[in-house]
Structure formats: C-alpha cells, structure tokens
C-alpha cells in the first residue's frame, strides 16, 4: 500500500501526505484526494485545521496605510502671515456695516445686535425701558437679522444715544447705514 502512495506522489508531484492550507505555498497541486491520514511526518492530531484564521476579517480588510492624511498639507505657494496695523482708511458707516441693520421706514431708529446675547429679547427690552424710559416710542424685532430696532421720540434723543451702550455692560445702540434709510418723499 505504501508503494502505491509513494508512486502516486512521485507521479503527480505530491509528497505522500495530506497538506493543509497553511503549509502549502501554491494552490496548484494542493492536497491529495485520498483523505487517508498518511504515514508522513504529520499526523491528523498535530495538523492545523483547514480553516484556521490568523487575522479577523476587519484586520484583513483594513488598509495597512491610513487613507486620510494626519494633517493639512503644506501650501504650494506660502504667503506671509497677516499682521494687523493701524487703519489707513475706514468708511464712516463701517461699524454699522458689520452689524445687522434692516431697512425701516421709522425715523430716529437705533438698533441693538442680539446675535451674541445670552438673555431673551424680552429681557433686553425690559432693560432698555429701564434705562431709556419715555425716550423710546416703540421697537421693531427683526428675527432673521437677530436685531431689535428702537424708535426714539426725536432726533436729539437718537443722536444722544447713538453708538453708546445701554448701561455699563448693555448692548450697543447703533444707526443703520445711510444706504438702508428709506426716504419718505
């Protein structure tokens, strides 16, 4: 029996015992089809199982090199860093351009920016009424621009509170840019 096995192994290029996937270097001419545990150096009790896995699927599927960069790449044409200095030219209404001031037909209106406010608009209006009292006729709430417009009784009162804060730490009262004022004529 042994001579038949060794003769078949010589004929078909095998070694005479059943090989597993882990000890075969090629898929061509793998294991013999007989299935009998051969008399070679290996026995069935010490051989590794056919489906032994050394790594999990997640480990095998993960790329060895990360796909994303760890940080931003260097710019192709580096520029010097920006240095702020004194203002050479500034428009008269620059501060108003930076803040929301919707167009309104009410004259003598000053606005309060409530974008960074931590209290509600009702609380802001109550605090404004405590400071301004009867100098203000009414208010307009602009939800989209997050601003409150206060309409003063006369131009003198509006001019007096223009670009001033309400109290020591209150919101700033600022006018609308001239281009947003609606003429009544």
DAUR-V569048 format. One record per residue. N is the residue number from 1. PSI is psi in whole degrees, -180 to 180 (none if undefined). BURIAL is + if it has 16 or more other ideal C-beta (glycine too) atoms within 10 Angstrom, else -. Layout:
N & PSI & BURIAL
N & PSI & BURIAL
This chain:
1 & -38 & -
2 & -35 & -
3 & -32 & -
4 & -43 & -
5 & -45 & +
6 & -33 & -
7 & -42 & -
8 & -36 & -
9 & -39 & +
10 & -37 & -
11 & -44 & -
12 & 2 & -
13 & 19 & -
14 & 178 & +
15 & -4 & -
16 & -6 & +
17 & 162 & +
18 & 127 & +
19 & 151 & +
20 & 174 & -
21 & -34 & -
22 & -28 & -
23 & 10 & -
24 & 137 & -
25 & -10 & -
26 & 154 & -
27 & -12 & -
28 & 131 & -
29 & 40 & -
30 & -109 & -
31 & 161 & -
32 & 155 & +
33 & -5 & -
34 & -42 & -
35 & -7 & -
36 & 140 & -
37 & 108 & -
38 & 177 & +
39 & 20 & -
40 & -162 & -
41 & -22 & -
42 & 149 & +
43 & 167 & -
44 & -22 & -
45 & -26 & -
46 & -10 & -
47 & 149 & +
48 & 151 & -
49 & 158 & -
50 & -29 & -
51 & 34 & -
52 & 133 & -
53 & 130 & -
54 & -23 & -
55 & 154 & -
56 & 169 & -
57 & -41 & -
58 & -38 & -
59 & -38 & -
60 & -34 & -
61 & -23 & -
62 & 137 & -
63 & 149 & -
64 & -27 & -
65 & 131 & -
66 & 144 & -
67 & -30 & -
68 & 155 & -
69 & 153 & -
70 & -23 & -
71 & 177 & -
72 & 149 & -
73 & 160 & -
74 & 144 & -
75 & 149 & -
76 & -38 & -
77 & 88 & -
78 & 143 & -
79 & 156 & -
80 & 154 & -
81 & 152 & -
82 & 132 & -
83 & 125 & -
84 & 135 & -
85 & -165 & -
86 & 151 & -
87 & 127 & -
88 & -39 & -
89 & 136 & -
90 & 132 & -
91 & 150 & -
92 & -36 & -
93 & 26 & +
94 & -44 & -
95 & -37 & -
96 & -29 & +
97 & -28 & -
98 & -15 & -
99 & 155 & +
100 & 128 & +
101 & 91 & +
102 & 158 & -
103 & 137 & -
104 & 150 & +
105 & -9 & -
106 & 126 & -
107 & 163 & -
108 & 45 & +
109 & 132 & +
110 & 150 & +
111 & 153 & +
112 & 128 & +
113 & 123 & +
114 & 24 & +
115 & -39 & -
116 & 13 & -
117 & 141 & -
118 & -7 & -
119 & 168 & -
120 & 159 & -
121 & -34 & +
122 & -41 & -
123 & -36 & -
124 & -43 & +
125 & -39 & +
126 & -41 & -
127 & -38 & -
128 & -39 & +
129 & -35 & -
130 & -32 & -
131 & -46 & -
132 & -32 & +
133 & -125 & -
134 & 10 & -
135 & -16 & +
136 & 129 & +
137 & -42 & -
138 & -176 & -
139 & 161 & +
140 & 132 & -
141 & 122 & -
142 & 98 & +
143 & -39 & -
144 & -40 & -
145 & -8 & +
146 & 57 & +
147 & 154 & +
148 & 130 & +
149 & 128 & +
150 & 124 & +
151 & 120 & +
152 & 162 & +
153 & -46 & -
154 & 174 & -
155 & -32 & -
156 & -42 & -
157 & -40 & +
158 & -39 & +
159 & -37 & -
160 & -41 & -
161 & 4 & +
162 & 129 & -
163 & 35 & -
164 & 155 & -
165 & 155 & -
166 & 108 & +
167 & -161 & -
168 & -37 & -
169 & 20 & -
170 & 179 & -
171 & 155 & +
172 & 136 & +
173 & 118 & +
174 & 153 & +
175 & 165 & +
176 & 151 & +
177 & 151 & +
178 & -29 & -
179 & -19 & -
180 & -8 & -
181 & 133 & -
182 & 125 & -
183 & 148 & -
184 & 2 & -
185 & none & -
